[in-house]
């Protein structure tokens, strides 16, 4: 890992299906570019070569991007040896689209292997996109101190959890995940929105928000033009504030450093 005056090497994996990855990639690179020591290598999937071996931070914004067995091993080893991984939105998803002649339901197979346990969760489904309130589970946590509960219009993730999780932001939902084989829920347990999960000497910070979609991003599902752009949480100031702190955590190593870094930037 880099010293106080050293370069910070970041690997950004941004790609997949059904989202506007160009928009997310641009926003993330812009935020990373605010730190002059950062040098970022960008990939569409987990075929990152030897870049991950030298990385201080892995940032992922993906949907249905499934690492193969060798990539799974390297991701787990990256965290175990002390790497920091900021996993955003659909990173924990493996989704099989409905067949052309079958029921219009998405399946979420357990194809992430040991990576799901390192991430702390695997996506099962979400209800239709609609406004919901994100609650602050730990008001004194450096990543969210000073942040009040806020409303977003985003995908609300129902996931299979792999505790222990240090939950910082959460929401509640009970009901169906229409269009998914799994994800229906009848309990009122909080749904993690932002949490930390340690494995070995390293740590994952998972932030489920960040949905975005352009007009032409779901053509493979039979929709040629949505007719509008969906920027989801990216236009919500509280989301941007927390995301900046998550990135600072990833670059500087702990939540307190994240708050200090943002405060002095």
N, C-alpha and C positions, 0 to 999 in steps of 0.2 A: 504494500500500500504506500501511497505517496506521503512524503513528509510535508511539513508546514509550507515549504516553498517549492514543492515538486509539482510536476504535472499530474493531473487527475484524468485517468483513462476511463472512458465510458463506452459501453456497448449499448446501442439502442436497437431493439428488435421491434419493428412496426410493420405489420402486414396481416393479411388474412381475408376475411369475407364480411360483407354486409355492413361495413362502416367506412367512413371517409378517412382513410389512413393518410392521405396527403395532408389534410387539415391537421390531424393530430400530430403528425411528424413535424410539420412546420412549427406548431405551437411549442412542442417539446424541445426542438432544437433552438428555438428562440430563447426559451427559459434557460437551457443549459449554456447558451452563449453568453449569458450575463456573468458567468464565472470565467475570468480570463485564463485560469489554469486548466480548464477542461478541454480535452480533445476527444471527439466523439466519432466512433465508427458506426455506420448505419447498415442494418440488414433487414430483409423482409421476413426471414424465418430464422430457425435456430442453427443453420449452417454457417456458423460464425468463425470457422477455422480456429486459429490460435488466439484470436482477439480476446476471448473470454479468459484465457490464462493470465493475461496481463491487466485485466480490468479491475478498477476499484469499485465500479458500480455497473450493474446491469439494469436497464430500464426496458420494460416490455409493454407495448400497447398492441394487443393482438386479438383476434377472434377466430377460433377453430384452427389455430396454428399448433400442430401436434408434433412435439419433438420425438424423433425415433429413439430406439433403445440406447444408442451411443450418446446422443444428445441429452437424453434424460440423465445418464450417468454423469456427464460433464456439468450439467446444471446443479445436480445434487452436490457434487464435489466442490463446485465453486462456492456454494453457501457454506458447506461444512468447514472449509478451510479459512473462512472469515470474510467471504464476499457479501456485499449488500445488494439486494435485489428489490427494486421498486417495480411492483407488478400492478398494472393498471387495467381497469375495466375487464375485458374479456379474456385476459391471460389464462384464466383457469377453465376455459371452455374447450370441450371437444363435442362437436355437434354434427349429427347426421341429418341432412335435409330430407324432407319427406319424398318418397318415390313419386314419380309422375302419376301412377295409377293407384296409389294407396291413400290412406288417411292423411290429412294435412297436419301431421304432428312431427315435431322434431325430436329426435332421440339424442341423449347425451351419454355416450358410452364412456366407460372408465379407461380411456386410452392414454392418460398422462403418466401412468406408472407411479414410481416413487416421487415424482415431481408434485403430485397433488398434496402429499403429506408435507412436503417442504413449503409449498405455497400456503398451506393451511386450509384449503377449500377446493372443491370442484363444482362448477356451475351445473345446476339441474334445470332451471327454467326461470322465467320472469313473467309477471302479469303484463298486460298491455301498458305501454308507456303512458304515464299520467303523473301529475304532480304528487309529491310526497315530501314529508318533513324529515330531515336528517337531524337526529338528536346527538348531543355531546355526552358521551359516556364518561369521560374523564376531563372535567373542565380545567383542571390544573396541568394537564399534559402539555408539554411544550409545543407539540404539533397543532394544538387547537386552543391554547390559552387565548382568551379574548374573543373567541368565535362563538356566537350565539347560534341556537338552532336555526336552520335555514331550509328553505323549500327549493327543490329541484324538480325538473321534468326530465327523467332519466329512466334507464332500465333498473328496476329494483330486483336485485339478484336473490334468488333462493338457491342456496348451495349446500352441498354435503360438506360438513365441517370436519377438520382434522385438528382438534385442540392439542395443547393449550394455545389459546389466542389472547393477546393483550389488546382488547377492543377499545378503540378510541372514539369512533363515531359509529352510530347504529341507527336503524329504523325498525319499524314494526310492520308486519303484513300478515294477514290471514285470508286465504282464499285460493282460487285457482291460478295456475300458470297456463293460461289458454294457449293451445298450440304446441305444448310440450307434453311428452309422455310422462315426465316426472316434474316435480316442482309444486304440485298442489299441496297446500298446507292448511291445517285447521287449528294450529296452536298460535299463541301470541308471543312466542319467544322472540327477543330482539334479533334482527338480521344485521350482521356486521357490515359496515360500510368502509371503515378504515381500521386496520389492525396490524399488529406486529407479531411475527412468529419466528422464534429462534430455532436454529438447527446447527449443532456443532458450535463452531466459533463465529458463524455468520447469522444473518437475519434477513427476513423478507418483510417488507412493508407493502401491504395489499390495500389498494384504494379502488373500490368497485365502480365509482362514478367515472364519467368521461365519455358517455355515448355521443357519437356524432355521425351524421349520415348526409351525404350529398344526394342530388337528384337521381343519379345513375348508379347507385351502389348496390341495388338489389335486383338487377336485371336477370340474374340467374334464377330468381324466384318468380319470374314472370311479370315483374313490374318494370316497364321500360323507363318510365320517368315518374318519380314521386311527385314532381311539381313544386317541391320546396326543399330547402336545406334545413337540416335539424342539427343545431349546435349544442343541444342538451345542457349539461352543467358547465360547459366551457365559457358561457356568458354570465355565470353566477360568480360574483366577487369572492364569496366565501370559499368556493371550490378552488379558485385560482390561488387564494391565500394559502390554503392547506396544501395544495399541490406544490407550491414554491417551498414550503417547509419540508415536505417529503423529499424533494430533490436535494435540499440543503442537508437533510439527514443522511441521504445516500452519499453525498460528496464529503461530508465532514464527520460522519461516524456515530452520532448519537443525537437524540431528540433535543437536548439542551443546546448543543452546537447548532442544530438546525434553526432554532429560534434566534440565537445570537447572530448567526450568519445573515438571516433575513433582516433583522433589526438594524444591522450596520451596513447593509448593501445600499 
